[in-house]
Amino acid sequence: MNQDIINRGQTKFIMAIDSIKQMSSWWEHNQDVIGLAMVGRSNVGKSTLINALFGNKVAKTSKTPGRTQKINIFTFELHDSDKKYYLFDLPGYGHAEVSKTMKKNWEQLMTCFFQGLNGKTVLFNIQDARHPNQKSDQGFYSYINTTNFEIFLIFNKIDKLKKQKERAALNKLKPQLYQEFKSVKQIFFVSAEKKTETHLLEESLKNFIYGKEMLEIEDED
């Protein structure tokens, strides 16, 4: 069954990081972690998706989008493995009302995070299916160096697209996005609230993780 991939009862909060010094120190001691990082524009349903995948109330939803400027780190397990993997819940980008100081802090912290990110961590970029590929999304892809990791592009709130032509238009956008963003390896249409197609994310995450572990074994040989 779908719930058999991620062990929702074993997701544990580790720490919240809000400074470059903390982030640098964490990477120094955790260079080979395997897992995923989740990021998207403010108010795209990132916290709801995290809770759908990893268990209720794992991520706290904020009443003030764009105000949370911390990187929250969790460990999680897969049902058929006793290993610990890592979930990075990154602060949202593109919120217009944040101050220049908050924006600068976000950029510095994110720079440190992505510089330390290894090829064993997949990035889940969540976008709103009703408003795909916004300028802030494009700016994010321009901002980060995507050569060291893979990106799964997730269009959330697919249930909000009531008309078939809206869904068809979003589907037609896929080739353009693959062409524009070379680091995007897979694209998903989901509803975190309804848990529609979220099992496909779990399956792809599992395949990514086990693929990286197989590479580790081959490298040891």
C-alpha positions in Angstrom: 0.0 0.0 0.0 1.0 3.6 -0.4 1.6 4.1 3.3 4.2 1.3 3.4 7.0 3.4 1.8 7.7 6.1 4.4 7.4 5.2 8.0 5.4 8.2 9.2 5.7 7.4 12.9 9.4 7.7 12.8 10.0 11.2 11.4 11.9 13.1 14.1 12.7 16.8 14.4 16.5 17.3 14.8 17.2 21.1 14.8 16.4 24.4 13.3 19.2 26.4 11.7 19.1 30.1 11.1 22.7 31.2 10.7 25.6 30.5 8.3 27.8 29.4 11.2 25.3 26.8 12.2 24.8 25.6 8.7 28.5 25.4 7.9 29.1 23.4 11.1 26.3 21.0 10.3 27.6 20.3 6.8 31.1 19.8 8.2 29.8 16.9 10.3 27.2 15.5 7.9 28.8 15.5 4.5 27.4 12.2 3.3 23.7 12.4 4.3 21.1 11.0 2.0 17.6 12.5 1.8 15.6 15.4 0.3 15.2 19.1 0.7 11.8 20.8 0.1 11.5 24.4 -1.1 9.0 26.6 -2.9 7.4 30.0 -3.0 5.6 31.1 0.2 2.1 29.7 0.5 2.3 26.9 -2.1 1.4 24.2 0.4 4.9 23.0 1.3 4.1 22.3 4.9 0.9 20.4 3.9 2.8 18.3 1.5 5.5 17.5 4.2 2.7 16.4 6.6 1.0 14.3 3.9 4.3 12.4 3.2 5.9 12.2 6.6 3.1 12.4 9.1 0.6 14.8 10.5 2.0 17.9 12.3 5.6 17.2 11.2 5.8 20.7 9.7 4.1 23.7 11.3 2.0 25.9 9.0 2.6 29.6 9.4 -0.2 32.2 9.4 2.3 34.7 8.0 3.8 33.4 4.8 7.5 34.4 4.2 8.3 35.0 7.9 9.9 31.6 8.7 13.6 32.0 7.9 14.9 28.8 9.4 16.0 25.5 7.9 14.3 22.7 9.8 16.0 19.4 9.8 14.3 16.0 10.4 15.3 12.4 10.1 12.9 9.8 8.6 12.8 6.1 7.8 11.5 3.9 5.0 9.4 0.9 6.0 11.8 -1.6 4.5 15.0 0.0 5.9 16.3 0.8 9.3 18.5 3.6 8.1 18.0 7.2 8.9 17.6 9.7 6.1 17.3 13.5 6.2 14.5 15.9 5.4 15.4 19.6 5.0 12.4 21.9 5.2 13.7 25.2 3.6 12.1 28.6 4.1 9.9 29.8 1.3 11.1 32.3 -1.3 9.5 35.1 -3.2 7.3 36.7 -0.6 7.0 40.4 -1.5 6.4 41.7 2.0 9.7 40.5 3.7 12.2 43.2 4.6 15.5 43.7 2.7 17.3 42.4 5.8 15.2 39.2 5.8 15.8 38.7 2.1 19.5 39.1 2.5 19.6 36.7 5.4 17.6 34.2 3.3 20.0 34.5 0.4 23.1 34.0 2.7 21.6 31.0 4.5 20.5 29.4 1.3 23.9 30.0 -0.4 25.5 28.2 2.5 23.0 25.4 2.3 23.2 24.7 -1.4 27.0 25.0 -1.4 27.1 22.1 1.1 24.4 20.0 -0.6 25.7 16.8 -2.0 24.5 14.7 -4.9 22.7 12.3 -2.5 20.0 14.8 -1.6 17.2 15.4 -4.0 15.4 18.8 -4.1 11.6 18.9 -4.2 10.6 22.2 -5.7 6.9 22.8 -4.9 4.9 25.2 -7.1 1.3 26.1 -7.2 -0.4 24.3 -10.1 -2.6 27.4 -10.7 0.4 29.7 -11.0 3.3 27.7 -12.5 6.8 28.9 -13.2 6.4 32.3 -11.7 9.2 34.9 -11.9 10.2 34.1 -8.3 10.4 30.4 -9.3 12.6 31.3 -12.3 14.7 33.5 -10.1 15.2 30.7 -7.7 16.6 28.4 -10.5 18.9 31.2 -11.6 20.0 31.8 -8.0 21.1 28.2 -7.2 23.8 26.2 -8.7 22.0 23.0 -9.8 25.0 21.0 -11.0 25.4 19.0 -7.8 21.8 17.7 -7.3 18.6 16.6 -9.0 15.3 18.4 -8.8 11.8 16.9 -8.7 9.3 19.7 -9.7 6.0 19.2 -7.9 2.9 21.1 -8.9 0.7 21.1 -5.8 -3.0 22.0 -5.5 -3.9 20.2 -8.7 -7.4 19.7 -7.2 -7.9 23.4 -7.6 -7.8 23.2 -11.4 -11.4 22.4 -12.0 -11.4 22.7 -15.8 -9.9 20.1 -18.1 -8.3 22.8 -20.3 -6.4 24.1 -17.3 -4.9 20.7 -16.6 -4.1 20.2 -20.2 -2.3 23.6 -20.4 -0.2 22.6 -17.4 0.6 19.3 -18.9 1.7 21.0 -22.2 4.1 23.1 -20.1 6.2 20.1 -19.1 8.5 19.9 -22.2 9.3 23.6 -21.9 10.2 23.2 -18.2 12.5 20.2 -18.9 14.2 22.2 -21.6 14.5 25.4 -19.5 15.6 23.7 -16.3 18.0 20.8 -17.1 18.3 19.8 -13.5 14.6 18.9 -13.3 14.5 15.1 -13.7 10.8 14.5 -12.9 7.6 16.5 -12.8 4.6 15.6 -10.7 1.0 16.8 -10.4 -0.3 16.3 -6.8 -2.7 17.6 -4.2 -1.2 17.5 -0.7 -4.5 18.3 0.9 -6.3 15.5 -0.9 -3.2 13.3 -1.0 -3.8 12.8 -4.7 -0.8 11.1 -6.4 1.5 11.7 -3.4 2.3 8.0 -3.5 4.2 8.6 -6.7 6.4 11.1 -4.8 7.1 8.4 -2.2 8.0 5.8 -4.8 10.3 8.2 -6.7 12.0 9.3 -3.4 12.5 5.6 -2.5 14.0 4.9 -5.9 16.3 7.9 -5.6 17.5 6.9 -2.1 18.2 3.3 -3.0 19.9 4.3 -6.2 22.3 6.5 -4.2 23.0 3.7 -1.8 23.8 1.3 -4.6 26.3 3.8 -6.0 27.9 3.9 -2.5 28.3 0.1 -2.6 29.7 0.2 -6.1 32.2 2.9 -5.1 33.4 0.8 -2.1 34.1 -2.1 -4.5 
